[in-house]
Amino acid sequence: MTAPPATAPATAVPATTGPRGARAAWIMLASGWSANQFSALLGAYRGHLGLTESATTGLFAVYVVGLIPALLIAGPLADRRGRRRVALSALALNILSTLLLMAGGAWGLTWLLLSGRFLTGVSAGALLAAGSAWIKELSNAPRRSGIFVSAGFATGGLAAALIAQWAPWPMVTAYVPHVVLGAAAGLLAWAAPETAGSAAAHGSEAAHEHDGRRFRRTVLPLAPWAFAAPTIGFVTLPSTLHTSLILTGVATAVVPGTGLLTARRARSTPTSGLLVVATGAATAAVAAATESEPLALLAAIVLGAGYGLALAHGLTRTAALAPPHRLARWTALFWTVAYLGMFTPYVLTLLGHVTTTPVLLTAVTLLALAHAGFSAYQVVRPTRHRTP
């Protein structure tokens, strides 16, 4: 009988898995691409299908409804059954979800769009849970999955917007690149080996519990800001300013693109990430009040930087704190809480019936500043307690 991953003896991952890990990471780019290709077409759905703003925002948010349960299920499943099997199955479902979106756009059927968007969330959640752990163990690079997801966010939305602007049958042809990318990513990842059980559990349960408390107190509270920031930049602001499809696509690319560059280069702390998010939200509030598109683009850039800092810190700290036999489920938990931030545009839309968008964005700014202050206090407090 084979021992489960938590107690299996350590086995070395082959030296060739470094390049294989890099090739397998393309499945994360496909995941990010699938999420944002739809975001860039929100304006097109309003115009071509006559959907209301609430309906299109709801289609955007149903992605998270599918994603969160998938994360919570796929994380433990990948720890028990293996990362590779779960990740590749999720990729196949990811491609199927895009085919449903193509059919929904071609026939003008909202229920197909809803089904496709929901399954996009389910497949992306399973990819984030199993794929992030798999790629981290293949390449020993905890940020790599986040970098590839961000690259998918940046390129998928822009490509979809450009195709929708000039190609025929925009709500069908805009999705073709993802189908091709997903199939190619699956072929590249197929040669990568399984990694579950490649590292034995280490440390005492007391040490794991201590790390678990640190994870819950410092990493998880930061997580929602990782996606609240970018969705303000490429959903709330373009919708508020009623910008063109091209500018929406540019915003959809600029926000995660800035996050990608920031995540690769910067060394983040929770406080620094929150301060950047607060700066971006304040800039967004002014842009919404003045209806300035250049200022909205600047806000998108700053919010993207805040997203990159929050995501890089969260993934790095999760990988550092998680015991090997719980890496997938802790990673899944981080992504779950992070994706709660994607409800931000929907919440702002609902609250927009009560007050104005600039006021709401000012409130977001103050909330981020308060969290930054609390985060800085948490860093200082242990030092003060150790002082004789």
Secondary structure, DSSP 8 states (H G I E B T S, - for coil): ----TTTS------TTHHHHHHHHTHHHHHHHHHHHHHHTTHHHHHHHH---HHHHHHHHHHHHHHHHHHHHHHHHHHHHH-HHHHHHHHHHHHHHHHHHHHHHHHHT-HHHHHHHHHHHHHHHHHIIIIIHHHHHHHHS-TTHHHHHHHHHHHHHHHHHHHHHHHSSSHHHHTTHHHHHHHHHHHHHHHTS---TTSS---S-HHHHHHHHHHIIIIITTTTTHHHHHHHIIIIIHHHHHT--HHHHHHHHHHHHHHHHHHHHH----HHHHHHHHHHHHHHHHHHHHHT-HHHHHHHHHHHHHHHHHHHHHHHHHHHHHS-GGGHHHHHHHHHHHHHGGGGHHHHHHHHTTTS-HHHHHHHHHHHHHHHHHHHHHHHHHHHHHH--
